[in-house]
């Protein structure tokens, strides 16, 4: 499967504007809290700038959005490290790195619990 990096022969990279946009969106993490999947909609809403930058419309972008709609619940003040790590992993995946979607989801789940306990 070709990535945007393969099609353009250049690396896809998140900009400072993308990261700033994710930061502002993270303020609304609890705006759509629900009891079925907790903070998943807020998490996906925060990741949209990165996903739009890294993936062209199509299957890979849809898979990334669905990946970030899984159940998510942690302390809202300590989500920045999780957003940063998952955005970096998405960037590496988009550039053809040896990362699959399950590794990104596993990292997100693995950080969720410990950071909830610290907060």
Secondary structure as GFF3:
##gff-version 3
##sequence-region A 1 119
A	DSSP	alpha_helix	4	8	.	.	.	ID=ss1
A	DSSP	alpha_helix	16	26	.	.	.	ID=ss2
A	DSSP	three_ten_helix	29	32	.	.	.	ID=ss3
A	DSSP	alpha_helix	40	54	.	.	.	ID=ss4
A	DSSP	alpha_helix	59	67	.	.	.	ID=ss5
A	DSSP	three_ten_helix	76	78	.	.	.	ID=ss6
A	DSSP	alpha_helix	80	94	.	.	.	ID=ss7
A	DSSP	alpha_helix	101	118	.	.	.	ID=ss8
###
